Amino acid sequence: MITQKMNRARFLMITEALTDYLEHYCEEEHEPFDVSYLANDHFDEFVNWAYDDLIISAGERDLLLNRLERKLIKTIKMKAVRGYLMSA
């Protein structure tokens, strides 16, 4: 899911960062989680963390928090969950 607003490299980097975020969250809590639920429930928290850690720009943060970008956000979450499950 590449748009005019986000190129492929940034899309892949954000997806990988979300995968790492999910892995870290599960390791820190020492419990198995429904990773799909985590990706959905903690996405806004992830976006703000990624912005604070200079992983994403202000424009990318605004894009990822924009509820009108459902398709882009859903694709990022889906690929991150798939990446997490493949690494587990």
Residue pairs with C-beta under 8 A, 6 or more apart in sequence:
1 11
1 71
1 72
1 75
1 76
2 8
2 11
3 72
5 63
5 69
5 72
6 14
6 60
6 63
6 72
10 60
11 76
13 55
14 50
14 55
14 56
14 60
14 64
14 76
15 76
15 79
15 80
15 83
16 80
16 83
17 46
17 50
17 55
17 56
18 39
18 43
18 46
18 76
18 77
18 80
19 80
19 83
19 84
19 87
21 42
21 46
21 49
21 50
22 35
22 38
22 39
22 80
22 81
22 84
23 84
23 87
25 33
25 38
25 42
26 32
26 33
26 35
26 38
35 81
35 84
35 85
36 77
36 81
39 77
39 80
39 81
40 77
43 64
43 73
43 77
44 65
47 56
47 61
47 64
47 65
48 61
50 56
50 61
51 57
51 58
51 60
51 61
56 64
63 69
63 72
64 72
64 73
64 76
